[in-house]
Amino acid sequence: MKLIDKYILSNVIVPLIYCLLAFLMLFIIFDLFSNLSDFIEAETPFLQIIQFYVYLIPSVLIFIVPISLLLAILYSLSQLTRNNELTAMRASGVSLYRLVAPIIGVGLAASLAVGVINEAIAPQSAYWTDQFIRAEQHEDEISFHITENLPYRNAAENRVWMIGEFNRQTFDMRRVEVIQQREDGTDASRILARSARWLDGRWWFVEVTAQQYDEDGYPLGRPVTAPRREMTDLTETPNDFINVIKDPEFLSSRELLEFIRAHQHVSRDTLAIHEVNLHYRLAMPWTCLIVTLLGLPIGAHTGRKGAFRGIALALGLFFSFYVLINFGMALGKKQAIVPWLSVWLPNIVFFIIGLLLLRKMR
């Protein structure tokens, strides 16, 4: 890495860190004021409150990193321009595009990092914090974790579950019925159990009754009963059932894609919501790269013409982008436009705007 690259990167990364810390602090303070009464009423231990905010951070990075990156770029470039450092670098024979290449690299790296966090960590941490707050607000913590009358269909293996009670915390079940179907939709077998537990990566059924059926739907012999049975043929895991219960915003793109593939029988409205959330989770990390392309020409202009106008223009474009994203998502979920276009169109439009502004940089 050349010395000039290190200098430019240091001028961006230092204010970026300060902006990230400032926005994180502001967000935590704001959220703490919102939830403080619930923590006090539930007598939540201090260490659990700290754990709550540690888990909350990954899910908010998708919003905090882009605005922090934009402000850091505006600040660093305005300082370099105001002090005539960019002019001196260009006078030494370095092209403007070569000078901004390290900053574009930061934007690309931020998009990739946020994308990984948004896929691997943020969905689970956001769901945990949501359930934690709801549990603190709920007087009966045990009943809060119970979901009643939960249906689940495994289309890939032609299997249907009907669960009377499912505990999202312990994964225990009550009044379980599992129907194995043939390719033509007829029932091949039916298993009833008073309860079920998830142990060592397997389902264990208690007080089991199993019945086989022929192709005409008639029972084949007598039902087979057992006080306890390891269900080695069942491939479903607790996460499969939890993902049906979860709001789509708490699912990773992989989980959303699996849900869409396995639940083609559900209503088109439900599929549209999941498809929009899938593309949203894939598209949003690229906001970091987009704000980098927008911030570079505006930041360079700001140093010459004054800070207020440039910052106002950049923030206006930034919030316009989010307004367009939310408007497009609303249209996509109502099936007014196709799901992928509802989310990716703002990215495409502002990416082109950023490239055009970057091309006009002087």
SVG drawing of the C-alpha trace seen along z (x, -y; Angstrom):
<svg xmlns="http://www.w3.org/2000/svg" viewBox="-60 -28 65 84">
<polyline fill="none" stroke="black" stroke-width="0.4" points="0.0,0.0 1.4,-3.4 1.9,-6.2 -0.8,-8.3 -3.3,-5.5 -2.5,-5.2 -2.9,-8.9 -6.3,-9.1 -7.6,-6.0 -6.6,-7.4 -8.5,-10.6 -11.6,-8.5 -11.4,-5.7 -10.8,-7.9 -13.9,-10.0 -15.8,-6.8 -15.0,-5.2 -16.1,-8.4 -19.3,-8.5 -20.1,-4.8 -19.5,-5.2 -21.6,-8.4 -24.5,-6.9 -24.4,-3.7 -24.4,-5.7 -27.3,-7.8 -29.3,-4.8 -28.6,-2.9 -29.6,-6.0 -32.8,-6.5 -33.7,-2.8 -32.9,-2.7 -35.3,-5.6 -38.0,-3.7 -37.5,-0.4 -36.4,-1.7 -39.8,-1.4 -40.1,2.3 -36.7,3.1 -37.6,1.5 -41.0,3.2 -39.5,6.6 -36.5,6.0 -34.1,6.9 -30.6,7.5 -28.0,5.0 -25.9,7.7 -28.9,8.8 -29.5,5.2 -25.9,5.0 -26.4,8.4 -29.6,7.0 -27.7,4.1 -24.8,6.2 -27.3,8.4 -29.0,5.3 -25.9,3.8 -25.6,6.2 -29.2,5.5 -28.8,1.7 -25.4,1.7 -27.3,1.8 -28.6,-1.7 -25.7,-3.2 -22.8,-2.2 -24.1,-3.9 -24.8,-7.3 -21.6,-7.1 -19.6,-6.3 -21.3,-9.2 -20.5,-11.8 -16.9,-10.5 -16.3,-10.9 -17.9,-14.3 -15.7,-15.5 -12.4,-14.0 -12.8,-15.2 -13.9,-18.6 -10.8,-18.9 -8.5,-17.7 -10.0,-20.1 -10.1,-23.0 -6.4,-22.5 -5.6,-22.2 -4.2,-18.7 -6.2,-17.1 -4.9,-19.8 -1.3,-19.2 -1.7,-15.4 -3.2,-16.0 -0.4,-18.4 2.1,-15.7 0.6,-13.6 -1.9,-11.4 -5.3,-11.3 -8.4,-12.1 -9.9,-8.7 -6.7,-7.1 -7.0,-9.3 -10.6,-8.2 -9.9,-4.5 -9.0,-3.7 -12.3,-5.4 -14.3,-3.3 -12.5,-0.3 -13.6,-1.3 -17.2,-1.5 -17.0,1.9 -15.4,3.5 -18.2,1.9 -20.9,3.4 -19.3,6.8 -18.8,6.7 -22.4,5.4 -23.7,8.1 -22.0,10.9 -23.3,9.5 -26.7,8.9 -26.9,12.5 -25.1,14.5 -25.7,12.6 -28.3,9.8 -31.5,11.9 -30.8,14.1 -29.7,11.2 -32.7,9.1 -35.1,12.0 -33.5,12.5 -33.8,8.9 -37.4,8.8 -38.3,11.9 -36.4,10.5 -38.4,7.3 -41.7,9.1 -40.9,11.5 -40.0,8.6 -43.4,7.0 -45.3,10.3 -46.4,11.2 -46.5,15.0 -43.1,15.8 -43.9,19.5 -47.1,18.9 -45.3,16.2 -43.1,18.9 -46.0,21.2 -47.3,21.2 -50.6,23.1 -52.0,25.0 -48.9,24.7 -49.1,26.3 -46.0,27.1 -45.6,28.6 -42.4,30.0 -43.1,30.0 -39.7,31.5 -40.5,34.7 -44.3,34.7 -44.8,34.4 -47.3,32.5 -47.1,31.6 -49.9,30.5 -48.6,29.3 -51.0,28.5 -48.4,26.6 -44.8,25.7 -42.5,24.1 -40.1,21.8 -37.7,21.7 -37.3,25.4 -38.6,26.9 -41.0,29.2 -44.2,30.2 -47.6,31.4 -50.3,33.2 -48.2,33.9 -49.5,35.4 -47.2,36.2 -48.7,37.3 -46.4,38.8 -47.9,38.4 -47.2,40.0 -46.4,38.1 -50.1,38.1 -51.1,36.5 -52.6,39.6 -51.6,40.5 -49.0,43.2 -48.8,43.1 -50.0,41.1 -48.1,40.8 -49.7,39.4 -47.8,38.5 -48.8,37.0 -45.6,35.0 -42.2,34.7 -38.7,33.4 -35.6,32.5 -32.7,34.4 -29.2,35.0 -30.3,33.7 -33.4,36.0 -37.1,35.9 -38.2,38.2 -42.0,38.9 -43.8,40.0 -46.9,42.2 -46.7,42.9 -49.4,44.4 -48.4,45.1 -50.8,46.2 -50.0,47.2 -52.4,46.7 -52.8,48.2 -53.2,46.1 -57.0,46.1 -56.8,44.7 -57.5,47.9 -55.5,48.9 -52.8,51.5 -53.1,53.7 -53.4,52.5 -51.8,49.3 -48.4,49.7 -47.9,48.1 -44.9,47.4 -44.3,45.5 -41.2,43.7 -39.7,43.7 -36.8,42.1 -37.9,40.5 -34.9,41.1 -36.8,40.6 -37.9,37.0 -35.5,34.4 -37.3,31.3 -35.4,29.3 -36.8,26.8 -35.6,23.9 -37.9,25.1 -40.9,24.5 -39.6,21.3 -39.0,19.9 -42.7,20.4 -43.6,18.4 -41.0,15.7 -41.8,12.4 -40.0,12.4 -37.8,9.5 -36.1,11.9 -35.1,14.5 -31.9,14.6 -31.9,14.6 -31.2,18.4 -34.1,19.0 -36.4,16.8 -35.4,18.6 -36.0,22.0 -39.4,20.8 -40.4,19.6 -39.4,22.9 -41.1,25.0 -44.3,23.1 -45.5,22.5 -49.0,23.6 -49.5,20.5 -51.2,17.4 -49.6,15.1 -49.7,12.2 -47.6,14.2 -45.1,15.2 -44.8,11.6 -43.9,10.4 -41.2,13.0 -39.8,12.3 -39.6,8.6 -37.8,9.3 -35.5,11.6 -34.4,9.0 -34.3,6.3 -31.8,8.4 -29.7,8.9 -29.9,5.3 -29.4,3.2 -25.7,3.8 -24.9,2.2 -26.1,-1.1 -22.5,-1.5 -21.1,-1.5 -23.8,-3.7 -23.3,-6.4 -19.6,-6.3 -20.2,-7.1 -22.6,-9.9 -20.3,-11.3 -17.1,-11.5 -18.2,-14.2 -20.3,-16.1 -17.5,-16.0 -14.9,-17.4 -17.4,-20.1 -18.1,-20.9 -14.6,-21.8 -14.6,-24.5 -18.1,-25.9 -19.0,-25.5 -19.9,-22.7 -23.6,-23.3 -24.9,-23.1 -22.9,-19.9 -23.9,-18.1 -27.6,-19.1 -27.5,-17.8 -25.9,-14.5 -28.3,-13.9 -31.2,-14.8 -30.1,-12.2 -29.5,-9.7 -32.9,-10.0 -34.6,-10.1 -33.0,-6.7 -34.5,-5.3 -37.9,-6.8 -37.8,-5.2 -36.8,-1.9 -39.7,-1.9 -42.2,-3.0 -41.0,-0.3 -41.3,2.3 -44.8,1.3 -45.7,1.6 -43.9,4.9 -45.7,6.4 -49.1,5.4 -48.0,6.9 -48.2,3.6 -44.7,4.3 -42.6,7.4 -40.7,8.0 -37.2,7.8 -37.8,4.5 -39.4,3.0 -36.1,3.2 -33.4,3.2 -34.7,0.2 -33.6,-2.4 -30.1,-0.8 -29.9,-0.9 -31.1,-4.5 -28.8,-5.9 -25.9,-3.8 -26.2,-5.4 -26.5,-8.8 -23.4,-8.2 -21.5,-7.1 -22.6,-10.1 -21.6,-12.5 -18.3,-10.7 -17.6,-11.1 -18.1,-14.8 -15.6,-15.2 -12.9,-17.7"/>
</svg>
